[in-house]
Amino acid sequence: MDANGQSFEITQHAILSNKKRTPTVVEVVQEHIDLLIRPPSGTTKTNQTLLDLHISDRTGHLPVDKLDYRLVAHWVKSIGKAPKTFHTFMA
């Protein structure tokens, strides 16, 4: 509240606005990686590498609700990886 001049209304609005914020692509993918239950050996490291190398810089900043087929298709083409890479990541 100190940042809002002790205004409860401004603080409440800020809290509600933050709750409504749509997560970014990188946040959703990171959560997917973090929530994998007993992934096969190396899967977490591989997925983290794919996230760091191919998602964070390209589409990671986008709100996940703004991601559509065209953006995904363009992203996949721009990376130039084999389809198996994407299938593995989504496992």
N, C-alpha and C positions, 0 to 999 in steps of 0.2 A: 504494500500500500504506500510505502514511502515514495516509490517512483511515480505514483499517481496522485500525489498531493493529498494523501489520506482520504481519497474519495472511494467510498465503498462501491458506488455505482460503476465507476471506471474500472475498478479492480474486478468486480463481478463480470463486467463485459469482457475484459481481457481473458479471464478464466474460461468463460463460455466460448469465446472465439478460438482459443487454443484447443479446446475439446473438439470443436467442429472441423479443425484442420485436417485435410486429407493427407495421409502419409505419402511420402515420395516413393518412387519405384525402388530406390536403393534401400529405403527403410523396410519395405515389404519383403524384398528379396533377402535382406539380412535377417529378418524375423523368420523367414522360411528356413534359412540355414541354421539358425539358432535353435529352432524347434524340431529339427530332425531327430527322431528317436532311433538310437543305435544305428547310425549310418555305416555302410561298409567302410573298411579301412581306406583312408585317404579322401573320402568323399567330401568331408567338411573342408579340408584344405583346398581341394580342387574347386569346389563351389565358391569358396572365398576368393580364390585367385581369379575365377571367371568374373565374379562381381567386381573386384578391384580393377581388372584389366579391360573389361568389355561393357560394363553397365554404368559404373559410377560416373565416368566422364561423358558418356553419350546420352543416356536417357535417365540416369539416376536422379537428377534434380527435378524431374517432372512429377507432378502429383499423379498418383496411380490412376485416378479416374480420368485423366487426360490421355492416357495411353490407348491407342487404337490400332487397328489392323495395319494401316499404312505406316505408322511409326515403327511398329514391330518389324514389318517386312523390310523397310528401309534399313533398320538397325541390323537385321540378320544379314542382308546383302553386304552392308558396309564392313562387316567383320570378316567375312570370307571363310568362316569355319565350316566344317562338315556338319550335316544335320545331326549326326550322333553326338556331337558336342552339346548341342542344345537339348537333346533328349536326355543325356546324362545329367545335365544341370537341373532339369526339371524333375528328376527322380526323387 
